[in-house]
């Protein structure tokens, strides 16, 4: 499937990276996307994100909030009226 780049900056950056890495444009895109995805996954875990947002908004979790709800609560959410 072809990729059409209509942005001059994106084209220039892709060509520059391809030259630096010594690969073709397609391989440069693959490498860049793999690296970007890996960086996103390594940057912050979902648990760390939740903790950061709670701190930002001044939300604290007491012991009751950390206790999982009983299964019946989840089952009730999926019951049809």
One Martini backbone bead per residue (centre of mass of N, CA, C, O) as a GRO file, in nm:
protein
   81
    1UNK     BB    1   0.094   0.038   0.026
    2UNK     BB    2   0.088   0.358  -0.033
    3UNK     BB    3   0.266   0.659   0.053
    4UNK     BB    4   0.155   0.999   0.080
    5UNK     BB    5   0.356   1.291   0.086
    6UNK     BB    6   0.244   1.646   0.144
    7UNK     BB    7   0.494   1.715   0.332
    8UNK     BB    8   0.791   1.873   0.331
    9UNK     BB    9   0.899   1.805   0.612
   10UNK     BB   10   0.848   1.500   0.609
   11UNK     BB   11   1.020   1.445   0.362
   12UNK     BB   12   1.290   1.562   0.466
   13UNK     BB   13   1.312   1.387   0.723
   14UNK     BB   14   1.307   1.113   0.582
   15UNK     BB   15   1.556   1.157   0.401
   16UNK     BB   16   1.755   1.219   0.628
   17UNK     BB   17   1.722   0.952   0.783
   18UNK     BB   18   1.796   0.763   0.551
   19UNK     BB   19   2.084   0.871   0.523
   20UNK     BB   20   2.180   0.817   0.813
   21UNK     BB   21   2.096   0.495   0.799
   22UNK     BB   22   2.130   0.370   0.506
   23UNK     BB   23   1.837   0.385   0.373
   24UNK     BB   24   1.542   0.373   0.266
   25UNK     BB   25   1.243   0.522   0.290
   26UNK     BB   26   1.077   0.283   0.389
   27UNK     BB   27   1.272   0.193   0.615
   28UNK     BB   28   1.271   0.463   0.765
   29UNK     BB   29   0.975   0.452   0.845
   30UNK     BB   30   0.982   0.188   1.002
   31UNK     BB   31   1.191   0.272   1.210
   32UNK     BB   32   1.053   0.528   1.318
   33UNK     BB   33   0.788   0.389   1.411
   34UNK     BB   34   0.910   0.185   1.606
   35UNK     BB   35   1.047   0.395   1.789
   36UNK     BB   36   0.793   0.558   1.862
   37UNK     BB   37   0.635   0.326   1.990
   38UNK     BB   38   0.843   0.246   2.204
   39UNK     BB   39   0.852   0.522   2.346
   40UNK     BB   40   0.554   0.525   2.432
   41UNK     BB   41   0.564   0.259   2.604
   42UNK     BB   42   0.811   0.370   2.796
   43UNK     BB   43   0.716   0.642   2.925
   44UNK     BB   44   0.420   0.527   3.040
   45UNK     BB   45   0.219   0.387   3.245
   46UNK     BB   46  -0.102   0.357   3.331
   47UNK     BB   47  -0.047   0.387   3.636
   48UNK     BB   48   0.123   0.647   3.613
   49UNK     BB   49  -0.092   0.817   3.480
   50UNK     BB   50  -0.301   0.801   3.704
   51UNK     BB   51  -0.121   0.924   3.925
   52UNK     BB   52  -0.066   1.194   3.783
   53UNK     BB   53  -0.368   1.283   3.759
   54UNK     BB   54  -0.437   1.274   4.056
   55UNK     BB   55  -0.229   1.485   4.142
   56UNK     BB   56  -0.318   1.719   3.956
   57UNK     BB   57  -0.635   1.694   4.089
   58UNK     BB   58  -0.631   1.606   4.398
   59UNK     BB   59  -0.644   1.286   4.416
   60UNK     BB   60  -0.735   1.043   4.657
   61UNK     BB   61  -0.675   0.711   4.777
   62UNK     BB   62  -0.832   0.502   4.958
   63UNK     BB   63  -0.887   0.191   5.064
   64UNK     BB   64  -1.169   0.161   4.929
   65UNK     BB   65  -1.070   0.246   4.637
   66UNK     BB   66  -0.862  -0.013   4.623
   67UNK     BB   67  -1.105  -0.195   4.632
   68UNK     BB   68  -1.253  -0.425   4.480
   69UNK     BB   69  -1.522  -0.507   4.330
   70UNK     BB   70  -1.769  -0.699   4.306
   71UNK     BB   71  -1.886  -0.901   4.063
   72UNK     BB   72  -2.186  -0.806   4.070
   73UNK     BB   73  -2.135  -0.523   3.963
   74UNK     BB   74  -2.043  -0.607   3.678
   75UNK     BB   75  -2.284  -0.781   3.604
   76UNK     BB   76  -2.498  -0.547   3.628
   77UNK     BB   77  -2.387  -0.374   3.386
   78UNK     BB   78  -2.477  -0.619   3.166
   79UNK     BB   79  -2.758  -0.598   3.219
   80UNK     BB   80  -3.075  -0.603   3.104
   81UNK     BB   81  -3.378  -0.429   3.148
   0.00000   0.00000   0.00000
